[in-house]
Amino acid sequence: MSDKIKASHILVEKKSLAEQIIEEINSGAIFAEMARKHSTCPSKKKGGNLGEFGRGAMVKEFETAAFALKKGEMTQMPIKTKFGYHIIKRTK
């Protein structure tokens, strides 16, 4: 298992919105465009790109979900943290 990965995310306040965004992406919407449109994180300017990070850099719930994904995979359920609800896509 890699000690560093790259991921993008979309952060929203409501679980229902996160679920709707996941549905839209699964139906063909582009992840980066959805991040720019909906995310409350400053990373939205970069299409949700968080760059490369290792274990311990993110809150535990986010880290666990991100490291469990394979390259190119996206979470199919919103990941709740103290910041809100995340949709995470592993890019490397």
C-alpha positions in Angstrom: 0.0 0.0 0.0 1.3 3.4 -1.0 2.3 5.8 1.7 1.3 8.8 -0.4 -1.7 9.3 -2.7 -3.3 12.1 -4.7 -6.9 12.9 -4.4 -9.6 15.4 -5.2 -12.7 16.1 -3.2 -15.9 18.0 -3.1 -16.9 19.4 0.3 -20.6 20.3 1.0 -22.6 21.0 4.2 -25.6 18.7 3.5 -25.5 15.0 3.1 -28.4 15.2 0.6 -26.5 17.5 -1.7 -23.4 15.2 -1.5 -25.6 12.2 -2.5 -27.1 14.2 -5.4 -23.6 15.2 -6.7 -22.5 11.5 -6.5 -25.5 10.6 -8.6 -24.8 13.3 -11.2 -21.1 12.3 -11.5 -22.1 8.6 -11.8 -24.5 9.7 -14.6 -21.7 11.5 -16.5 -21.0 14.9 -14.8 -17.3 15.8 -14.6 -15.9 15.6 -11.1 -13.8 18.8 -11.4 -16.7 20.8 -12.8 -19.0 19.6 -9.9 -16.2 20.6 -7.4 -16.0 24.1 -8.9 -19.7 24.5 -8.8 -20.6 23.0 -5.4 -17.6 22.7 -3.1 -17.1 25.0 -0.1 -13.4 24.2 0.1 -10.8 26.6 -1.4 -9.6 23.6 -3.5 -12.7 24.1 -5.7 -10.6 26.6 -7.7 -8.5 23.6 -8.8 -11.4 21.3 -9.4 -11.1 19.9 -5.9 -7.5 18.8 -6.4 -5.8 18.4 -3.0 -2.5 17.2 -4.5 -0.4 14.6 -2.9 -0.6 13.7 0.8 0.5 11.0 3.2 -1.1 9.4 6.2 -1.7 11.8 9.1 -2.2 14.8 6.8 -6.0 14.7 6.7 -8.7 14.1 9.3 -9.1 10.3 10.1 -12.4 9.7 8.4 -11.2 11.4 5.2 -7.8 9.6 5.3 -9.4 6.2 5.8 -11.8 6.6 2.9 -9.2 8.1 0.6 -6.6 5.4 1.2 -9.2 2.7 0.7 -9.9 3.8 -2.9 -8.0 2.5 -5.9 -6.7 5.0 -8.5 -9.6 6.5 -10.4 -12.2 5.4 -7.9 -14.6 7.8 -6.1 -16.5 7.3 -2.8 -20.1 6.2 -3.4 -21.3 7.5 -0.1 -20.6 10.9 1.4 -17.8 10.9 4.0 -18.7 12.9 7.1 -16.0 14.9 9.0 -16.1 17.9 11.2 -15.9 20.0 8.1 -19.0 18.6 6.4 -19.6 15.9 3.8 -16.9 14.9 1.3 -16.9 13.1 -2.0 -13.4 11.9 -2.6 -11.8 10.8 -5.8 -8.4 9.2 -5.8 -6.3 10.3 -8.7 -3.0 8.6 -7.9 
